[in-house]
């Protein structure tokens, strides 16, 4: 499969898109597009499982989208998608299958790993219910980093309305001791459950924090490490040596940024309960079926992934802003940063050949309306055009009068203003407009809709990566810094700067200044 995989810039559709951009795309005007097509909203919006997407305020027309569908077919997106769902080893640099979708599939999925998946899921959810029922446990501290932190942290915040009020949740990821210290000052050893999330039980940041948490627990009089620590890992022996008796594992076909659905989701399962965790999985599975079965023309992840290619490689947009108009989605931008930038931030294709085009944009953002009073000035009047993605939830989870309508009005107004603009001869109050955005509507922010939204973005990233011909499921770029950090940690202790470049040696000496020999 990998050997026959074509790359986008080697296709006829790519050349046709280049011609189309020169003739139509570069000068495309959204205001004219709406004036000329009364059905534009209906043509470029669609429902998908648990959400609705309006793509009509994007710099695209029907002919361009059809050319992008041709690009998807020429690059084998459908065949590559089917290979993933068939369990083929599409992560070619690590020779691994990519089966995070199996974690949310029903028991009768027909995959050889399905039985083990559901046995682990049942055991994990049973444990989550025991923790929820334990009145002595008032605080749950998740210690992990990357995918072992960003997914659970985002989801626990997003579903806070469903959380058991008697229990508080804390997330420690940074090796900076200030973060762990701040959490430890707010908890009591007898009321705290620590979850150590590390697939190998060797992750430097995670294990440093875990050892410090265990030392604090014992200094504070904690007597039962086995009861107050659990591990989300496949290295059961290392966890046992640490003092952990309760472990839940997962598989090498689950990438870290795709692991929320696995045992890594235990903090969320404790927060919202087993039934709602299963609803999260069901929402994601519904989006899996949509991606797997819908034709390209009505396949929302495919349409979004192709739009990303159009913006990145033809318009030259190098970033995208994420604007969730719901405070519970405040960690969504950070979560999507890892999902997309770690997956598609590559400069070589799946065969190791250098790329002659851009891949992942930079993702960034904050919840609305906070972002409006921070960086929206640049979005409206800056020299760069940055596509914006708005997220709105139709039904609020609170009863405060007036707030939600004002929030929704702001989201609608910002999208409208970006597109329409406003002329001003003096310049300072001129809004150029014609700035693209997408608008996503969830009926409610609940486990099912959150699961569908996350899966939508997973498959969107898959689509753009498939078109670009890259391996979206490895992340070798994080390795070099880890290796160098181990060496420099020893040098900070010893003061040895031999063989270092001048800058690193100078900084190391300054950081060591005043230390006792």
N, C-alpha and C positions, 0 to 999 in steps of 0.2 A: 504493500500500500504506500509506504513512505517513498519508495524509489520512483513511483510513477506520479508523485504529487507535483503538479505544476505550480509555478509561482506567478503572482498577479502581473508583474511587469513583462512577462513572456507571452501574454495572451493577446488575442485580437481585441477583446473587449477593453483591455487597458488602453490600447491605442485609440480606440473609438471614444473612450471617456476623455482622453487628453484633447482630442479634437472638439468634443462637445464642450469641455470647459473653456477652451479658447473662444468658441463661437457663441456660447450661451451662458455657461456657468459663471464666468468671472464677473459679468455685468448683471447677474440675476437680481431682481428687485422684488422683495416680498410684497410690497404694497401694490405694485402692478399685478402681481400674480393673483392676489385676492380680488382685485378689481376686474380682472379678466375671467375669473373662474368662480362662479357662485357656489360650486360644489367642492371647493378646495378643502374645506375642513373635513367633509365626509371622506374625500379621497385619501387624505393623509392622516386620518385618525382611525383607531380601531380598538375594540375591546380585546383583552387577553385574560387568561385566568386571574380573577381577583383584582384586576386593575384595568384602567383605560388610559390610552396614550394618544395625545394629540401631537403629531409631527408636522402639522401644516405650517408652522412658523419656522421652517427650515429652508435652506437655500437649495431647493430641489424641485424638479417638476416630474411629470409622469415619464417623459422620455428618458431623463437621466436615471430615474429609478429602474426603468426597464434595462438600461445599459448596465447598471450595477447588478441586477439579477443575472444578466448574461455573464458578468465577471464571476459571480458566485458559482455558476454552473461550470464555467471553464476551469476554475481553480479547484473544483471537486468538493465544494463545501458540503453538499448533501452526502457524498460518499464518505467523507471524513467524519461527519456527524454519525453516520450509521456504523462506521468502524469503532467509534467511541462506545456507542451503545451495545455493540457486539462484544466488547471487552478486549479488542485488539490493543496491542502495545503501541499506542500512538504517541506516547512520550518516548521518542526514539533515542534521545541522548542517555536516558536512564533505563531504557528497555522495560518500561512499565506500562501496564494498562492504566486507564483513567476512568475510574468507576465511582466517583463521588455520588453520581445519580442513583446508584444502587442503594445507598444509605437511606433514601427516602422512597424507594420502590416498595410495593406491597410484598407480602410473604411469598406469593406465587409468581414472583418475577421470572423464574425459570433460570436464573443465573446460578452457577455452581457455588458462589459465595453467599447466596441469599440466606441460607439457613444460619450460617455463622453470624451474619449481620444482625438478624433478628434475635438470635440468642443473646448477643451482646447488648442490643437495644433493650430487650426485656429486662435483663439484669441491671443495666444502668438506670432505667426508669423505676424499677422496684427500689433501688438504693435511693434515688432521688425522693421517692415518696416517704421512705423511712426518715430521711433527713428533715423533710418538711414537717413530719409529725413529731419530731424530737423538740420539745419545748426548750430544752437546754441549749440548743444551737441557735444563737442569735445573729451570728455573723458568718458569712462564707467568703473566704479570701481565695481568689483564683490567681495562681502564680504561673505565668506563661508569657510567651512573647510571639509576635507575628501572628500567624493564623491561630495560635493557641490563646490569643488575647483579643485581637481585634473583632473577630466574629462574635464570641460570647459576650464581650463587653457591649458591642453595638446592639445585639439582640436583647440583652437584659434591659438596657435603657429603653429600647423601642417598645418593649412589652411591659413596661413598668406598671401600667394600669391593671395587669393581670398578676402582679407579684404578690406573694404572701407578705402582708405588712409587718409581721413580727420578725422577719429576717432581713438583714442588710447584706448587700453584696459589694465587694471591693475587688479591684483588679490591679495587680502589681506586675509590671512587665519590665520596666527600666532597671538596669543594673545599678543605676544611681540610687544609693542607699536612702536618699531623702524620701523617695517614693514609698519604699517599704516601711521606713521609720514612721512616716505620717499615718499609715494604716495601723501599725502596731500600737500606736498611742490611742487609737479609738476602739480597740477590741480587748476582750479578756480571754485568757487561755482556755478557761473552762467552757466558754460559750462559742468558741471559734472552730470552724472546720476549714482546713487548708487543702486546696486542690492543686496538686503539682502536675502541670500539663506539659509534658515533654515526650515526644514519641520515643526517643532513644534514652531518655533520662540522663542525658549528658549535655544538653544545651547550656552554654556557659552562663548566660544571664539568669535563666530559670533556676539552675541548680545553685548558683550563688545565693539567690534570694531564698530558695527553699532551705538551704542549710542555715541561713541567718534566722529564718522564721522558726525553724526547729530549735535553735539555740535559745532564742527568746522564749519560746514556749517552755522549755525546760528550766530556764532561769526564773521564770514567773511561777514555777511550781507545778507546771503541767506534768501529769504522770502517765498519760496514755497516748503516746504518739500514734499508735495503730488506730485509735478511735478518732483522733482529731486530724489525721492526715490521710488523704486518698490520692492515688496517682492515676493519671490518664496517660498510659504508656504501653508500649509493647515489651519493654525491658523489665519484666516482672522480677527477675533476680536482683537487679540493681535497686528496684523499689523496696524489695524485702530487706536488703542490706541497710537501706536508709531507715527502715522501721515501719514501712507501710505494708499493711495487710490487704487493703482493698484496692484493686487495680482494675481498670477497664482499658482494653486495647483497641487498636484499629489496624489498618492494613497499608501496605506500601503503595497501593493504588489510590490512596487518599492523600492528595497534596495538602499542605498546611493551610493554604488560603481557601481550601474547599472543605475544611474539616468540621465546620460548625454542626453538620448533620450527624457526626460521629460522637464518640465518647467525649470529645472536646466540648460538646454542647451540654455537658453535665451541669455547669452553673445555671444555664437557662432552664434546664429540666427541673432543677431544684426551685428556681424562682417562680415558674409558672405551672409546674406540675406535669405529670405524665401525659394526660389527655391533651393538654394544649401543646405540648411538644410534638405529639403525634399530628396535631392539626398543622403545625409548622411544616412537618415533613410532607403532609398531604398537599399543602399549597405549593410546595416546591415540585412535587411529583406532577401536579396538574400542569405546571409550566414545562416540565420535561416532556410531557405528552404533546403539548402545543408545539414545542420546538422540533420534536421528532416527527410529527405527523402532518402539520400544516404545510401547505405549499408555500414556496418562498414569498409569493406576493402577499400573503396574509400571515406571515410568520414574523412576529414582532421582534424576537432576538435577532433574526437575520436582517430585517429592515434597519434596525439600530446599528448592527455591526457594519453593514454596508455604508450607512451614513457616516460612520466614523472613518472609514477608508476614504470616502469622498472628501470629507473635511480635512483629514490629515495630509493626504497626498495630492490633492488637487487645489483646494483652497489654501493649504499651508497653515491651517490652524494648529498650533502646537499645544494648546491647553483647552480644558473644558471645566466649567464651574458647576459645582453641585450645590443646589439651593433647596434643601428640604424645609418646607413651611409647616413644620411640626417639631416642637422642641424635643420630643422623644426620639427623633431621628438624628439627633445632634452628632452621633458618632458615625453616621452613614458615609460622609465624605472620606473619613480616614479609612474605613473598611474598604470602600471602593478604590481608594488609592492603591492599597496592596493588591486587591483582586486584579486590577487592570495593569498597573505599572510593573508589578512583579511578573505577571504573566506575559505581557507583550512588550516589555521594555528590552527589546533585543536588537542587535545590529547585524546578525547573521541569520540566514535561513536554517531550516531543519537539516540541511546538508553541510552547514558550516560556511556557506558562501556569503560574502559581504552583501548587504542590502544597499540598493541604490535609491531607496525611498524611506520615508519616515514610518515609524510604527507607533507605539503608545504615546498618546498625548499626556501632558501633566494634568492630573486631576486635583482640584482644590475647592474649598468652599466652607460655608458656615450655615447654620440655620437662618432662615428668614424670620423676623425682619432684621435681625442683627446685621446680616451682610449688607443690607441696604445702607446702613449707617457706617459702613467700613469700606468695602471695595467696589460697591456698585457704581460709584463715580467713574471708575476706570471702565467698567463694562459699558456704560452709556456714552462716555465722551473720550475715552482713551484712544490711542492710535492703533491698538490691536483689536481685532474682533474676536471675541471669545464666545463660543456656543455655551448656553446656560441650560441646565436641566432643573426644572421646577417640580417639586413633589408636594401635592396637596391631599389632604384627607377630608372627605366630605363631612363625616360625622365626628364631632369632638368627643373626647372621653371625659369632659368636665362639664359642669353646669353653670359656669360663670357667664352671665349675659353679655352679649355684644362682642366678646373677644374673638370668637371664631370667625364671624362674618368679617370683622376687620382684618384678621389674618388672611383669609381667602381673598379679600379685595386687594390687599397688598400684593399677593402672588400674581393675581390676574393683571394688576396694573403694571407691575414690573415687566412682565412678558409683553404686554401691549406696548409699553413705552419703548422697549428695546427694538421692537419691530417698526413702530410708526415714526418715532423721533419727533422733533419739532424744530422748525427753521427759526433762526435768529440772525439778523444781518450783522449784529455786533460780535457774534462769534462765541462769546462766553456762555451764552444760554442756548447755544445751538446743539441739538441732539441729532446726529446724522441718521439714526434709525437703521433699518435694514439689517439688524443684528439678530442672529438666529437663536431660537430656543426650542426645547421640547417640554411638554407639560404632561405629567403623570398624575392621575387621580386614583386614589384608593377610596373605596366606600367607607371602610373603617380600618384603623391600624390594629390588626389582630394577628394571631399567629399564622393563619392561612395566607393573608395578604402579604405579610412580611416574608414568608417562605417563598411565595411566588415572585416577589420583587427581587429577592437575592438570586434566585435561579434564573430569572430573566437576564440579570447582569452577567452571571456566569456564562450563559450561552451566547450573549452578545460578544463577550470577550473571545470566546471560542471562534465565533464567526469571523471577526476581523483577523484573528491570528491565522485562521485557515486560509483566508484570502492572501495574506502576506506570506504564507508558506513557512511560518516559524513554528518552533516548538513552544507552545504556550504553557507547558506544564513542568518545565524545569526552571531553576533560578540560580544558575551558577554565579551570577553577579554578586551574590552575598558572601561567597566563600573567601575571597582574597582578604577582605577586611578582617574576617574572623581569624585567619592564620596570622596576619600581622599583629592583631591585637594581643594574641597569646605571647608573641615574642616581646612586644613592647611592655606588657605587664611585668615581665621579668626584668626588663631594663629599667623600668621605673623603680623597682625595688633595689636594683644593684647600682644604678647610675651609669652602666656601660653604654656608651654611644658609638662604639667602634663599628664602622661599616655603614652607619646611617647617613642619609642625605643631610645637608647643612640645616635645612629648616626643621626637620624632625628632631635632629640632635639639639638644636638651639631651644626648641620648645620643651623638650624633655628636661633639659637642664633647668629651665625657668620653672617648670612645674615641680621639680624636686628641690628648688631653692629653700633653704631654711629647715629642711628635714634633718633629723638626727642621723648621723652616720650609722 
